[in-house]
Amino acid sequence: MYGLIGKMRAARGQRDAVMDVLRASTGALPGCLSYIIARDPADADAIWVTEVWTDAESHKASLQLPEVQAAIAKARPFIAGFEFQVETHPVGGFGLADAKTG
Amino acid sequence: MYGLIGKMRAARGQRDAVMDVLRASTGALPGCLSYIIARDPADADAIWVTEVWTDAESHKASLQLPEVQAAIAKARPFIAGFEFQVETHPVGGFGLADAKTG
């Protein structure tokens, strides 16, 4: 499995707008096992996104999907930057969805 | 919802041992919506754990469960330290399990 843990910074006061876009565009994408969007309670403009995919290729392919491209275009004006990102290799746990194939 | 993102460091060469304990003790704990264990591919002793709970109280209560206490006792000798931990407030996404009540 392939994972990402990232911290995104919204433009001042635009965190809810960014999160709304992320939530609206998050669904059962092919190969996606988990995609969780969270506020940082100690940092008013920060958003944490944690992702698990079947493999790195599924994640990369998702970025080309029309609905994901549309979400990126919609959110971009409200995003100030990306502050932290780490790749992980998830091995298991609880709460991973079944992957949608194709 | 209440979330945690943490990076744990295993004693040199003991990462698999720690992950085995974490995986064996991870199940449908009350209030747990997601608990994912991952290797850091760039750091041979590092483990990332991302968690989502219905609320902070569920997480706190889980630490008192006999099976969790047993896992902590079993893993402790193989853990060198905790390097990073952030609390989050998850708002949604994909792959959150249904909470087991009680």
N, CA and C atoms of all chains as a GROMACS GRO file, in nm:
protein
  612
    1MET      N    1   0.085  -0.119   0.000
    1MET     CA    2   0.000   0.000   0.000
    1MET      C    3   0.088   0.124   0.000
    2TYR      N    4   0.030   0.233  -0.042
    2TYR     CA    5   0.101   0.361  -0.054
    2TYR      C    6   0.023   0.466   0.024
    3GLY      N    7   0.092   0.542   0.105
    3GLY     CA    8   0.024   0.643   0.185
    3GLY      C    9   0.088   0.779   0.174
    4LEU      N   10   0.008   0.879   0.203
    4LEU     CA   11   0.056   1.017   0.209
    4LEU      C   12  -0.001   1.083   0.333
    5ILE      N   13   0.083   1.160   0.401
    5ILE     CA   14   0.039   1.243   0.512
    5ILE      C   15   0.083   1.384   0.477
    6GLY      N   16  -0.011   1.475   0.466
    6GLY     CA   17   0.026   1.609   0.422
    6GLY      C   18  -0.045   1.718   0.498
    7LYS      N   19   0.024   1.832   0.508
    7LYS     CA   20  -0.034   1.950   0.572
    7LYS      C   21  -0.038   2.062   0.468
    8MET      N   22  -0.157   2.112   0.450
    8MET     CA   23  -0.184   2.215   0.350
    8MET      C   24  -0.222   2.344   0.424
    9ARG      N   25  -0.183   2.456   0.370
    9ARG     CA   26  -0.223   2.583   0.431
    9ARG      C   27  -0.319   2.657   0.340
   10ALA      N   28  -0.437   2.687   0.392
   10ALA     CA   29  -0.534   2.765   0.317
   10ALA      C   30  -0.497   2.913   0.324
   11ALA      N   31  -0.537   2.987   0.223
   11ALA     CA   32  -0.526   3.132   0.233
   11ALA      C   33  -0.606   3.177   0.356
   12ARG      N   34  -0.561   3.287   0.417
   12ARG     CA   35  -0.623   3.334   0.540
   12ARG      C   36  -0.777   3.337   0.533
   13GLY      N   37  -0.838   3.264   0.623
   13GLY     CA   38  -0.983   3.264   0.631
   13GLY      C   39  -1.053   3.174   0.531
   14GLN      N   40  -0.977   3.100   0.451
   14GLN     CA   41  -1.038   3.020   0.344
   14GLN      C   42  -1.035   2.869   0.373
   15ARG      N   43  -1.005   2.832   0.497
   15ARG     CA   44  -0.994   2.689   0.525
   15ARG      C   45  -1.123   2.613   0.498
   16ASP      N   46  -1.235   2.668   0.542
   16ASP     CA   47  -1.360   2.597   0.520
   16ASP      C   48  -1.390   2.581   0.371
   17ALA      N   49  -1.356   2.684   0.293
   17ALA     CA   50  -1.379   2.676   0.148
   17ALA      C   51  -1.296   2.563   0.087
   18VAL      N   52  -1.171   2.552   0.127
   18VAL     CA   53  -1.085   2.445   0.074
   18VAL      C   54  -1.139   2.309   0.119
   19MET      N   55  -1.176   2.299   0.246
   19MET     CA   56  -1.223   2.170   0.296
   19MET      C   57  -1.353   2.128   0.227
   20ASP      N   58  -1.438   2.225   0.198
   20ASP     CA   59  -1.563   2.192   0.127
   20ASP      C   60  -1.533   2.132  -0.010
   21VAL      N   61  -1.436   2.189  -0.080
   21VAL     CA   62  -1.400   2.134  -0.212
   21VAL      C   63  -1.343   1.994  -0.196
   22LEU      N   64  -1.253   1.976  -0.100
   22LEU     CA   65  -1.192   1.845  -0.079
   22LEU      C   66  -1.297   1.740  -0.045
   23ARG      N   67  -1.390   1.777   0.042
   23ARG     CA   68  -1.493   1.681   0.082
   23ARG      C   69  -1.586   1.646  -0.033
   24ALA      N   70  -1.619   1.746  -0.112
   24ALA     CA   71  -1.713   1.723  -0.222
   24ALA      C   72  -1.652   1.633  -0.329
   25SER      N   73  -1.519   1.638  -0.340
   25SER     CA   74  -1.454   1.563  -0.448
   25SER      C   75  -1.401   1.429  -0.402
   26THR      N   76  -1.421   1.397  -0.275
   26THR     CA   77  -1.366   1.274  -0.220
   26THR      C   78  -1.468   1.163  -0.225
   27GLY      N   79  -1.434   1.060  -0.299
   27GLY     CA   80  -1.525   0.946  -0.307
   27GLY      C   81  -1.445   0.821  -0.328
   28ALA      N   82  -1.511   0.722  -0.379
   28ALA     CA   83  -1.444   0.593  -0.399
   28ALA      C   84  -1.366   0.595  -0.530
   29LEU      N   85  -1.253   0.663  -0.529
   29LEU     CA   86  -1.169   0.666  -0.648
   29LEU      C   87  -1.098   0.531  -0.662
   30PRO      N   88  -1.068   0.490  -0.785
   30PRO     CA   89  -1.002   0.360  -0.804
   30PRO      C   90  -0.871   0.351  -0.725
   31GLY      N   91  -0.861   0.247  -0.644
   31GLY     CA   92  -0.739   0.225  -0.568
   31GLY      C   93  -0.731   0.301  -0.437
   32CYS      N   94  -0.831   0.385  -0.408
   32CYS     CA   95  -0.828   0.462  -0.284
   32CYS      C   96  -0.886   0.379  -0.169
   33LEU      N   97  -0.810   0.366  -0.061
   33LEU     CA   98  -0.853   0.289   0.055
   33LEU      C   99  -0.892   0.378   0.172
   34SER      N  100  -0.838   0.498   0.174
   34SER     CA  101  -0.869   0.593   0.282
   34SER      C  102  -0.825   0.732   0.238
   35TYR      N  103  -0.909   0.831   0.269
   35TYR     CA  104  -0.876   0.970   0.236
   35TYR      C  105  -0.949   1.056   0.338
   36ILE      N  106  -0.876   1.104   0.436
   36ILE     CA  107  -0.939   1.171   0.550
   36ILE      C  108  -0.889   1.315   0.561
   37ILE      N  109  -0.984   1.406   0.575
   37ILE     CA  110  -0.957   1.549   0.576
   37ILE      C  111  -0.983   1.601   0.717
   38ALA      N  112  -0.887   1.678   0.770
   38ALA     CA  113  -0.899   1.722   0.909
   38ALA      C  114  -0.850   1.864   0.928
   39ARG      N  115  -0.916   1.935   1.018
   39ARG     CA  116  -0.867   2.064   1.064
   39ARG      C  117  -0.752   2.043   1.161
   40ASP      N  118  -0.660   2.140   1.164
   40ASP     CA  119  -0.561   2.144   1.271
   40ASP      C  120  -0.617   2.238   1.377
   41PRO      N  121  -0.647   2.187   1.498
   41PRO     CA  122  -0.712   2.273   1.598
   41PRO      C  123  -0.619   2.381   1.653
   42ALA      N  124  -0.488   2.366   1.628
   42ALA     CA  125  -0.392   2.462   1.683
   42ALA      C  126  -0.340   2.560   1.578
   43ASP      N  127  -0.393   2.552   1.457
   43ASP     CA  128  -0.338   2.631   1.346
   43ASP      C  129  -0.455   2.663   1.253
   44ALA      N  130  -0.507   2.785   1.262
   44ALA     CA  131  -0.637   2.820   1.205
   44ALA      C  132  -0.650   2.803   1.054
   45ASP      N  133  -0.538   2.802   0.982
   45ASP     CA  134  -0.546   2.790   0.837
   45ASP      C  135  -0.498   2.654   0.786
   46ALA      N  136  -0.465   2.563   0.876
   46ALA     CA  137  -0.402   2.437   0.835
   46ALA      C  138  -0.500   2.321   0.822
   47ILE      N  139  -0.476   2.240   0.721
   47ILE     CA  140  -0.558   2.122   0.690
   47ILE      C  141  -0.462   2.002   0.680
   48TRP      N  142  -0.496   1.893   0.746
   48TRP     CA  143  -0.421   1.769   0.733
   48TRP      C  144  -0.500   1.673   0.646
   49VAL      N  145  -0.432   1.612   0.551
   49VAL     CA  146  -0.495   1.510   0.467
   49VAL      C  147  -0.411   1.382   0.479
   50THR      N  148  -0.476   1.274   0.515
   50THR     CA  149  -0.407   1.144   0.523
   50THR      C  150  -0.472   1.051   0.422
   51GLU      N  151  -0.389   0.986   0.342
   51GLU     CA  152  -0.438   0.905   0.230
   51GLU      C  153  -0.375   0.766   0.232
   52VAL      N  154  -0.452   0.667   0.191
   52VAL     CA  155  -0.398   0.534   0.165
   52VAL      C  156  -0.451   0.486   0.031
   53TRP      N  157  -0.360   0.439  -0.052
   53TRP     CA  158  -0.392   0.387  -0.185
   53TRP      C  159  -0.336   0.246  -0.199
   54THR      N  160  -0.390   0.170  -0.291
   54THR     CA  161  -0.337   0.035  -0.311
   54THR      C  162  -0.189   0.040  -0.352
   55ASP      N  163  -0.154   0.142  -0.430
   55ASP     CA  164  -0.015   0.158  -0.473
   55ASP      C  165   0.004   0.302  -0.523
   56ALA      N  166   0.130   0.339  -0.544
   56ALA     CA  167   0.162   0.476  -0.586
   56ALA      C  168   0.100   0.508  -0.722
   57GLU      N  169   0.089   0.408  -0.807
   57GLU     CA  170   0.033   0.430  -0.941
   57GLU      C  171  -0.114   0.473  -0.932
   58SER      N  172  -0.189   0.412  -0.844
   58SER     CA  173  -0.330   0.451  -0.827
   58SER      C  174  -0.341   0.596  -0.785
   59HIS      N  175  -0.254   0.636  -0.692
   59HIS     CA  176  -0.258   0.776  -0.650
   59HIS      C  177  -0.226   0.869  -0.766
   60LYS      N  178  -0.121   0.836  -0.838
   60LYS     CA  179  -0.079   0.919  -0.951
   60LYS      C  180  -0.190   0.927  -1.057
   61ALA      N  181  -0.250   0.813  -1.085
   61ALA     CA  182  -0.357   0.810  -1.185
   61ALA      C  183  -0.477   0.894  -1.142
   62SER      N  184  -0.502   0.897  -1.010
   62SER     CA  185  -0.619   0.972  -0.962
   62SER      C  186  -0.609   1.120  -0.994
   63LEU      N  187  -0.484   1.170  -0.998
   63LEU     CA  188  -0.464   1.313  -1.023
   63LEU      C  189  -0.504   1.353  -1.164
   64GLN      N  190  -0.519   1.254  -1.251
   64GLN     CA  191  -0.560   1.282  -1.389
   64GLN      C  192  -0.710   1.266  -1.411
   65LEU      N  193  -0.782   1.218  -1.311
   65LEU     CA  194  -0.927   1.200  -1.328
   65LEU      C  195  -0.994   1.337  -1.341
   66PRO      N  196  -1.094   1.347  -1.430
   66PRO     CA  197  -1.160   1.477  -1.452
   66PRO      C  198  -1.214   1.539  -1.323
   67GLU      N  199  -1.275   1.457  -1.236
   67GLU     CA  200  -1.332   1.514  -1.113
   67GLU      C  201  -1.225   1.564  -1.018
   68VAL      N  202  -1.109   1.500  -1.020
   68VAL     CA  203  -0.999   1.545  -0.934
   68VAL      C  204  -0.935   1.671  -0.992
   69GLN      N  205  -0.918   1.672  -1.123
   69GLN     CA  206  -0.866   1.792  -1.189
   69GLN      C  207  -0.957   1.912  -1.163
   70ALA      N  208  -1.088   1.888  -1.167
   70ALA     CA  209  -1.183   1.998  -1.143
   70ALA      C  210  -1.171   2.048  -0.999
   71ALA      N  211  -1.154   1.955  -0.906
   71ALA     CA  212  -1.142   1.994  -0.766
   71ALA      C  213  -1.014   2.073  -0.742
   72ILE      N  214  -0.905   2.029  -0.805
   72ILE     CA  215  -0.777   2.100  -0.790
   72ILE      C  216  -0.792   2.244  -0.843
   73ALA      N  217  -0.856   2.257  -0.958
   73ALA     CA  218  -0.875   2.390  -1.018
   73ALA      C  219  -0.960   2.479  -0.928
   74LYS      N  220  -1.060   2.417  -0.864
   74LYS     CA  221  -1.153   2.493  -0.780
   74LYS      C  222  -1.087   2.536  -0.649
   75ALA      N  223  -1.003   2.448  -0.594
   75ALA     CA  224  -0.942   2.476  -0.463
   75ALA      C  225  -0.819   2.565  -0.474
   76ARG      N  226  -0.750   2.560  -0.586
   76ARG     CA  227  -0.618   2.625  -0.598
   76ARG      C  228  -0.617   2.772  -0.552
   77PRO      N  229  -0.718   2.852  -0.590
   77PRO     CA  230  -0.712   2.993  -0.549
   77PRO      C  231  -0.717   3.014  -0.397
   78PHE      N  232  -0.763   2.912  -0.325
   78PHE     CA  233  -0.778   2.926  -0.180
   78PHE      C  234  -0.665   2.859  -0.103
   79ILE      N  235  -0.566   2.805  -0.174
   79ILE     CA  236  -0.456   2.733  -0.109
   79ILE      C  237  -0.330   2.819  -0.109
   80ALA      N  238  -0.274   2.840   0.010
   80ALA     CA  239  -0.152   2.921   0.020
   80ALA      C  240  -0.027   2.837  -0.001
   81GLY      N  241  -0.034   2.709   0.035
   81GLY     CA  242   0.085   2.627   0.014
   81GLY      C  243   0.075   2.492   0.082
   82PHE      N  244   0.179   2.412   0.062
   82PHE     CA  245   0.189   2.279   0.120
   82PHE      C  246   0.313   2.278   0.209
   83GLU      N  247   0.293   2.247   0.336
   83GLU     CA  248   0.402   2.266   0.432
   83GLU      C  249   0.474   2.138   0.470
   84PHE      N  250   0.406   2.030   0.453
   84PHE     CA  251   0.462   1.905   0.504
   84PHE      C  252   0.402   1.794   0.420
   85GLN      N  253   0.487   1.703   0.375
   85GLN     CA  254   0.434   1.584   0.312
   85GLN      C  255   0.529   1.468   0.330
   86VAL      N  256   0.477   1.357   0.373
   86VAL     CA  257   0.558   1.239   0.388
   86VAL      C  258   0.488   1.122   0.319
   87GLU      N  259   0.566   1.043   0.250
   87GLU     CA  260   0.514   0.919   0.192
   87GLU      C  261   0.526   0.809   0.296
   88THR      N  262   0.429   0.720   0.298
   88THR     CA  263   0.436   0.607   0.390
   88THR      C  264   0.404   0.478   0.314
   89HIS      N  265   0.436   0.367   0.380
   89HIS     CA  266   0.398   0.236   0.328
   89HIS      C  267   0.309   0.169   0.432
   90PRO      N  268   0.178   0.195   0.424
   90PRO     CA  269   0.088   0.133   0.522
   90PRO      C  270   0.092  -0.020   0.511
   91VAL      N  271   0.085  -0.084   0.626
   91VAL     CA  272   0.089  -0.230   0.628
   91VAL      C  273  -0.042  -0.289   0.678
   92GLY      N  274  -0.126  -0.208   0.737
   92GLY     CA  275  -0.253  -0.262   0.786
   92GLY      C  276  -0.311  -0.171   0.891
   93GLY      N  277  -0.408  -0.226   0.961
   93GLY     CA  278  -0.475  -0.148   1.062
   93GLY      C  279  -0.624  -0.169   1.053
   94PHE      N  280  -0.696  -0.064   1.087
   94PHE     CA  281  -0.841  -0.073   1.094
   94PHE      C  282  -0.901   0.044   1.017
   95GLY      N  283  -1.007   0.015   0.940
   95GLY     CA  284  -1.078   0.123   0.874
   95GLY      C  285  -1.039   0.145   0.729
   96LEU      N  286  -0.957   0.057   0.674
   96LEU     CA  287  -0.926   0.071   0.532
   96LEU      C  288  -1.043   0.019   0.450
   97ALA      N  289  -1.084   0.099   0.355
   97ALA     CA  290  -1.196   0.060   0.268
   97ALA      C  291  -1.151  -0.048   0.171
   98ASP      N  292  -1.247  -0.119   0.117
   98ASP     CA  293  -1.215  -0.208   0.005
   98ASP      C  294  -1.188  -0.121  -0.117
   99ALA      N  295  -1.086  -0.156  -0.190
   99ALA     CA  296  -1.054  -0.077  -0.309
   99ALA      C  297  -1.157  -0.102  -0.418
  100LYS      N  298  -1.197   0.010  -0.483
  100LYS     CA  299  -1.280   0.000  -0.601
  100LYS      C  300  -1.184  -0.028  -0.718
  101THR      N  301  -1.213  -0.127  -0.794
  101THR     CA  302  -1.123  -0.157  -0.905
  101THR      C  303  -1.167  -0.082  -1.029
  102GLY      N  304  -1.071  -0.065  -1.116
  102GLY     CA  305  -1.099  -0.004  -1.245
  102GLY      C  306  -1.127   0.140  -1.235
  103MET      N  307  -1.515   1.470   1.529
  103MET     CA  308  -1.420   1.359   1.533
  103MET      C  309  -1.286   1.408   1.588
  104TYR      N  310  -1.209   1.314   1.635
  104TYR     CA  311  -1.079   1.342   1.694
  104TYR      C  312  -0.974   1.258   1.623
  105GLY      N  313  -0.864   1.318   1.583
  105GLY     CA  314  -0.761   1.245   1.512
  105GLY      C  315  -0.623   1.264   1.572
  106LEU      N  316  -0.538   1.169   1.543
  106LEU     CA  317  -0.398   1.178   1.582
  106LEU      C  318  -0.311   1.134   1.465
  107ILE      N  319  -0.203   1.208   1.443
  107ILE     CA  320  -0.102   1.167   1.346
  107ILE      C  321   0.029   1.163   1.423
  108GLY      N  322   0.093   1.047   1.426
  108GLY     CA  323   0.213   1.035   1.508
  108GLY      C  324   0.323   0.955   1.441
  109LYS      N  325   0.444   0.991   1.476
  109LYS     CA  326   0.562   0.918   1.427
  109LYS      C  327   0.635   0.860   1.548
  110MET      N  328   0.653   0.731   1.541
  110MET     CA  329   0.713   0.657   1.651
  110MET      C  330   0.847   0.602   1.600
  111ARG      N  331   0.945   0.593   1.689
  111ARG     CA  332   1.073   0.535   1.647
  111ARG      C  333   1.097   0.405   1.721
  112ALA      N  334   1.114   0.299   1.644
  112ALA     CA  335   1.146   0.169   1.704
  112ALA      C  336   1.294   0.165   1.739
  113ALA      N  337   1.326   0.083   1.838
  113ALA     CA  338   1.467   0.057   1.865
  113ALA      C  339   1.528  -0.001   1.738
  114ARG      N  340   1.659   0.023   1.718
  114ARG     CA  341   1.725  -0.020   1.596
  114ARG      C  342   1.693  -0.165   1.559
  115GLY      N  343   1.638  -0.181   1.440
  115GLY     CA  344   1.610  -0.316   1.392
  115GLY      C  345   1.483  -0.380   1.445
  116GLN      N  346   1.406  -0.305   1.525
  116GLN     CA  347   1.288  -0.364   1.589
  116GLN      C  348   1.157  -0.314   1.530
  117ARG      N  349   1.164  -0.249   1.414
  117ARG     CA  350   1.040  -0.193   1.359
  117ARG      C  351   0.936  -0.299   1.332
  118ASP      N  352   0.976  -0.409   1.269
  118ASP     CA  353   0.876  -0.511   1.238
  118ASP      C  354   0.812  -0.568   1.365
  119ALA      N  355   0.893  -0.582   1.469
  119ALA     CA  356   0.839  -0.634   1.596
  119ALA      C  357   0.733  -0.540   1.652
  120VAL      N  358   0.761  -0.410   1.647
  120VAL     CA  359   0.664  -0.312   1.698
  120VAL      C  360   0.538  -0.314   1.612
  121MET      N  361   0.558  -0.318   1.480
  121MET     CA  362   0.441  -0.316   1.391
  121MET      C  363   0.356  -0.441   1.408
  122ASP      N  364   0.420  -0.554   1.433
  122ASP     CA  365   0.343  -0.676   1.455
  122ASP      C  366   0.253  -0.663   1.578
  123VAL      N  367   0.307  -0.603   1.684
  123VAL     CA  368   0.226  -0.584   1.805
  123VAL      C  369   0.110  -0.489   1.776
  124LEU      N  370   0.141  -0.379   1.707
  124LEU     CA  371   0.036  -0.281   1.676
  124LEU      C  372  -0.074  -0.343   1.591
  125ARG      N  373  -0.033  -0.420   1.492
  125ARG     CA  374  -0.132  -0.480   1.403
  125ARG      C  375  -0.218  -0.583   1.477
  126ALA      N  376  -0.154  -0.662   1.562
  126ALA     CA  377  -0.226  -0.767   1.632
  126ALA      C  378  -0.328  -0.709   1.730
  127SER      N  379  -0.300  -0.589   1.780
  127SER     CA  380  -0.388  -0.532   1.882
  127SER      C  381  -0.489  -0.434   1.824
  128THR      N  382  -0.485  -0.415   1.693
  128THR     CA  383  -0.573  -0.317   1.630
  128THR      C  384  -0.700  -0.384   1.581
  129GLY      N  385  -0.810  -0.342   1.636
  129GLY     CA  386  -0.937  -0.398   1.591
  129GLY      C  387  -1.044  -0.293   1.606
  130ALA      N  388  -1.166  -0.336   1.611
  130ALA     CA  389  -1.277  -0.244   1.620
  130ALA      C  390  -1.297  -0.201   1.766
  131LEU      N  391  -1.210  -0.114   1.812
  131LEU     CA  392  -1.225  -0.062   1.949
  131LEU      C  393  -1.341   0.038   1.952
  132PRO      N  394  -1.408   0.049   2.066
  132PRO     CA  395  -1.521   0.142   2.073
  132PRO      C  396  -1.481   0.285   2.036
  133GLY      N  397  -1.553   0.341   1.940
  133GLY     CA  398  -1.526   0.479   1.899
  133GLY      C  399  -1.416   0.493   1.796
  134CYS      N  400  -1.349   0.384   1.761
  134CYS     CA  401  -1.240   0.393   1.662
  134CYS      C  402  -1.296   0.387   1.520
  135LEU      N  403  -1.261   0.487   1.439
  135LEU     CA  404  -1.308   0.494   1.301
  135LEU      C  405  -1.199   0.459   1.201
  136SER      N  406  -1.075   0.476   1.240
  136SER     CA  407  -0.963   0.446   1.152
  136SER      C  408  -0.837   0.438   1.237
  137TYR      N  409  -0.753   0.340   1.207
  137TYR     CA  410  -0.625   0.325   1.279
  137TYR      C  411  -0.531   0.256   1.182
  138ILE      N  412  -0.442   0.333   1.122
  138ILE     CA  413  -0.359   0.282   1.013
  138ILE      C  414  -0.211   0.291   1.050
  139ILE      N  415  -0.143   0.181   1.031
  139ILE     CA  416  -0.003   0.165   1.069
  139ILE      C  417   0.081   0.160   0.942
  140ALA      N  418   0.188   0.241   0.937
  140ALA     CA  419   0.267   0.249   0.814
  140ALA      C  420   0.416   0.258   0.843
  141ARG      N  421   0.495   0.198   0.755
  141ARG     CA  422   0.639   0.218   0.756
  141ARG      C  423   0.672   0.353   0.694
  142ASP      N  424   0.781   0.412   0.738
  142ASP     CA  425   0.836   0.528   0.667
  142ASP      C  426   0.943   0.474   0.573
  143PRO      N  427   0.923   0.485   0.441
  143PRO     CA  428   1.019   0.425   0.349
  143PRO      C  429   1.155   0.494   0.349
  144ALA      N  430   1.161   0.615   0.406
  144ALA     CA  431   1.286   0.691   0.404
  144ALA      C  432   1.358   0.690   0.539
  145ASP      N  433   1.305   0.614   0.633
  145ASP     CA  434   1.359   0.619   0.770
  145ASP      C  435   1.336   0.481   0.831
  146ALA      N  436   1.443   0.400   0.835
  146ALA     CA  437   1.431   0.256   0.858
  146ALA      C  438   1.370   0.215   0.991
  147ASP      N  439   1.372   0.304   1.091
  147ASP     CA  440   1.316   0.268   1.221
  147ASP      C  441   1.184   0.339   1.252
  148ALA      N  442   1.133   0.415   1.157
  148ALA     CA  443   1.017   0.500   1.186
  148ALA      C  444   0.885   0.436   1.143
  149ILE      N  445   0.784   0.458   1.227
  149ILE     CA  446   0.648   0.408   1.204
  149ILE      C  447   0.552   0.527   1.216
  150TRP      N  448   0.463   0.539   1.120
  150TRP     CA  449   0.358   0.641   1.126
  150TRP      C  450   0.226   0.574   1.163
  151VAL      N  451   0.157   0.634   1.256
  151VAL     CA  452   0.024   0.586   1.294
  151VAL      C  453  -0.073   0.701   1.279
  152THR      N  454  -0.179   0.678   1.202
  152THR     CA  455  -0.283   0.780   1.186
  152THR      C  456  -0.413   0.722   1.240
  153GLU      N  457  -0.479   0.800   1.324
  153GLU     CA  458  -0.597   0.751   1.395
  153GLU      C  459  -0.713   0.849   1.382
  154VAL      N  460  -0.834   0.795   1.374
  154VAL     CA  461  -0.956   0.876   1.384
  154VAL      C  462  -1.050   0.809   1.483
  155TRP      N  463  -1.098   0.889   1.576
  155TRP     CA  464  -1.192   0.843   1.679
  155TRP      C  465  -1.315   0.932   1.675
  156THR      N  466  -1.424   0.880   1.730
  156THR     CA  467  -1.546   0.962   1.734
  156THR      C  468  -1.523   1.089   1.815
  157ASP      N  469  -1.442   1.077   1.921
  157ASP     CA  470  -1.412   1.193   2.005
  157ASP      C  471  -1.288   1.162   2.089
  158ALA      N  472  -1.233   1.263   2.152
  158ALA     CA  473  -1.111   1.247   2.232
  158ALA      C  474  -1.133   1.149   2.348
  159GLU      N  475  -1.254   1.147   2.401
  159GLU     CA  476  -1.283   1.060   2.516
  159GLU      C  477  -1.271   0.913   2.475
  160SER      N  478  -1.317   0.879   2.356
  160SER     CA  479  -1.306   0.740   2.309
  160SER      C  480  -1.160   0.699   2.300
  161HIS      N  481  -1.077   0.790   2.247
  161HIS     CA  482  -0.935   0.758   2.238
  161HIS      C  483  -0.876   0.736   2.376
  162LYS      N  484  -0.906   0.827   2.466
  162LYS     CA  485  -0.851   0.819   2.602
  162LYS      C  486  -0.898   0.690   2.670
  163ALA      N  487  -1.025   0.658   2.653
  163ALA     CA  488  -1.080   0.537   2.715
  163ALA      C  489  -1.012   0.412   2.660
  164SER      N  490  -0.978   0.415   2.530
  164SER     CA  491  -0.917   0.296   2.468
  164SER      C  492  -0.785   0.260   2.536
  165LEU      N  493  -0.715   0.361   2.585
  165LEU     CA  494  -0.584   0.335   2.646
  165LEU      C  495  -0.596   0.256   2.776
  166GLN      N  496  -0.716   0.248   2.829
  166GLN     CA  497  -0.739   0.173   2.953
  166GLN      C  498  -0.789   0.031   2.927
  167LEU      N  499  -0.821  -0.001   2.801
  167LEU     CA  500  -0.872  -0.135   2.772
  167LEU      C  501  -0.762  -0.239   2.795
  168PRO      N  502  -0.798  -0.354   2.852
  168PRO     CA  503  -0.697  -0.457   2.882
  168PRO      C  504  -0.614  -0.496   2.760
  169GLU      N  505  -0.677  -0.510   2.643
  169GLU     CA  506  -0.601  -0.553   2.525
  169GLU      C  507  -0.503  -0.445   2.479
  170VAL      N  508  -0.542  -0.318   2.499
  170VAL     CA  509  -0.452  -0.209   2.461
  170VAL      C  510  -0.338  -0.197   2.562
  171GLN      N  511  -0.370  -0.210   2.689
  171GLN     CA  512  -0.267  -0.209   2.793
  171GLN      C  513  -0.165  -0.321   2.769
  172ALA      N  514  -0.215  -0.438   2.729
  172ALA     CA  515  -0.125  -0.552   2.704
  172ALA      C  516  -0.034  -0.523   2.585
  173ALA      N  517  -0.092  -0.460   2.480
  173ALA     CA  518  -0.012  -0.427   2.361
  173ALA      C  519   0.095  -0.324   2.395
  174ILE      N  520   0.058  -0.224   2.475
  174ILE     CA  521   0.155  -0.121   2.515
  174ILE      C  522   0.270  -0.186   2.592
  175ALA      N  523   0.237  -0.275   2.683
  175ALA     CA  524   0.341  -0.342   2.764
  175ALA      C  525   0.433  -0.426   2.675
  176LYS      N  526   0.372  -0.491   2.574
  176LYS     CA  527   0.449  -0.579   2.486
  176LYS      C  528   0.540  -0.499   2.391
  177ALA      N  529   0.491  -0.384   2.345
  177ALA     CA  530   0.567  -0.306   2.247
  177ALA      C  531   0.672  -0.217   2.311
  178ARG      N  532   0.648  -0.176   2.434
  178ARG     CA  533   0.734  -0.076   2.498
  178ARG      C  534   0.884  -0.104   2.489
  179PRO      N  535   0.927  -0.229   2.514
  179PRO     CA  536   1.073  -0.254   2.508
  179PRO      C  537   1.135  -0.229   2.371
  180PHE      N  538   1.050  -0.228   2.267
  180PHE     CA  539   1.101  -0.213   2.130
  180PHE      C  540   1.083  -0.072   2.077
  181ILE      N  541   1.034   0.020   2.160
  181ILE     CA  542   1.008   0.157   2.115
  181ILE      C  543   1.114   0.250   2.171
  182ALA      N  544   1.179   0.324   2.080
  182ALA     CA  545   1.285   0.416   2.123
  182ALA      C  546   1.227   0.552   2.160
  183GLY      N  547   1.116   0.591   2.097
  183GLY     CA  548   1.059   0.720   2.130
  183GLY      C  549   0.950   0.763   2.035
  184PHE      N  550   0.890   0.877   2.066
  184PHE     CA  551   0.784   0.935   1.984
  184PHE      C  552   0.834   1.071   1.938
  185GLU      N  553   0.838   1.090   1.806
  185GLU     CA  554   0.906   1.208   1.754
  185GLU      C  555   0.813   1.320   1.710
  186PHE      N  556   0.692   1.282   1.682
  186PHE     CA  557   0.602   1.380   1.622
  186PHE      C  558   0.461   1.337   1.658
  187GLN      N  559   0.382   1.430   1.706
  187GLN     CA  560   0.241   1.398   1.722
  187GLN      C  561   0.158   1.525   1.709
  188VAL      N  562   0.054   1.515   1.627
  188VAL     CA  563  -0.035   1.627   1.610
  188VAL      C  564  -0.178   1.578   1.628
  189GLU      N  565  -0.256   1.657   1.699
  189GLU     CA  566  -0.399   1.629   1.709
  189GLU      C  567  -0.470   1.694   1.592
  190THR      N  568  -0.572   1.627   1.543
  190THR     CA  569  -0.650   1.686   1.434
  190THR      C  570  -0.799   1.675   1.466
  191HIS      N  571  -0.877   1.750   1.390
  191HIS     CA  572  -1.023   1.739   1.397
  191HIS      C  573  -1.075   1.697   1.260
  192PRO      N  574  -1.078   1.566   1.235
  192PRO     CA  575  -1.128   1.521   1.104
  192PRO      C  576  -1.272   1.565   1.081
  193VAL      N  577  -1.300   1.602   0.956
  193VAL     CA  578  -1.435   1.646   0.922
  193VAL      C  579  -1.504   1.551   0.824
  194GLY      N  580  -1.429   1.462   0.763
  194GLY     CA  581  -1.491   1.369   0.670
  194GLY      C  582  -1.388   1.313   0.576
  195GLY      N  583  -1.438   1.256   0.470
  195GLY     CA  584  -1.350   1.194   0.373
  195GLY      C  585  -1.403   1.057   0.336
  196PHE      N  586  -1.310   0.968   0.306
  196PHE     CA  587  -1.346   0.837   0.256
  196PHE      C  588  -1.271   0.732   0.337
  197GLY      N  589  -1.342   0.624   0.373
  197GLY     CA  590  -1.273   0.513   0.438
  197GLY      C  591  -1.287   0.511   0.588
  198LEU      N  592  -1.370   0.599   0.643
  198LEU     CA  593  -1.392   0.594   0.788
  198LEU      C  594  -1.487   0.480   0.819
  199ALA      N  595  -1.449   0.396   0.913
  199ALA     CA  596  -1.534   0.284   0.952
  199ALA      C  597  -1.654   0.335   1.031
  200ASP      N  598  -1.755   0.252   1.039
  200ASP     CA  599  -1.864   0.282   1.132
  200ASP      C  600  -1.813   0.255   1.272
  201ALA      N  601  -1.844   0.344   1.363
  201ALA     CA  602  -1.797   0.325   1.500
  201ALA      C  603  -1.873   0.210   1.566
  202LYS      N  604  -1.797   0.129   1.638
  202LYS     CA  605  -1.857   0.026   1.721
  202LYS      C  606  -1.898   0.094   1.851
  203THR      N  607  -2.018   0.076   1.893
  203THR     CA  608  -2.060   0.142   2.016
  203THR      C  609  -2.035   0.049   2.134
  204GLY      N  610  -2.025   0.111   2.249
  204GLY     CA  611  -2.007   0.035   2.375
  204GLY      C  612  -1.874  -0.029   2.380
   0.00000   0.00000   0.00000
